[in-house]
Amino acid sequence: MTITEIVTSVFVVTGSILVLLSSIGILRLRDVYSRMHAAGKSSTLGVMSIMTGAVLFFLMDQGNFNFKLLLTIIFIFITAPLAGLAINRSAYRTHVPMCQESTLDELGDAMDVEREKKRLKEFGKSYDYD
């Protein structure tokens, strides 16, 4: 086994473990907010690790740089956390309840409905989240 295969294997195995932990978190956690945290953080890092292993393999072993894989890493790095944020905010705006064990609502101040209505009214836009 060459050093390239070892480094590539470490990236791929680490990414696979992170994706597995993400899927376990999605199944085991209680509410949508916790599940999106598990899906957004560890799966993003896991997929990026797997793709990094693929880029290194093609670069070191075959001698060609695969730009599409690099673009995939960048695309996932940007879009996956934003998708999780959008899903969490839409769940909060549609009043999806948190589990009973959750005691802290940090998003409540940031999503103050009355303040948002006033801000949107200043820009001449309507508020239709309810």
Secondary structure, 3 states (H helix, E strand, C coil): CCHHHHHHHHHHHHHHHHHHHHHHHHHHCCCHHHHHHHHHHHHHHHHHHHHHHHHHHHHHCCCCCCHHHHHHHHHHHHHHHHHHHHHHHHHHHCCCCCCCCCCCCCHHHHCCHHHHHHHHHHCCCCCCCC
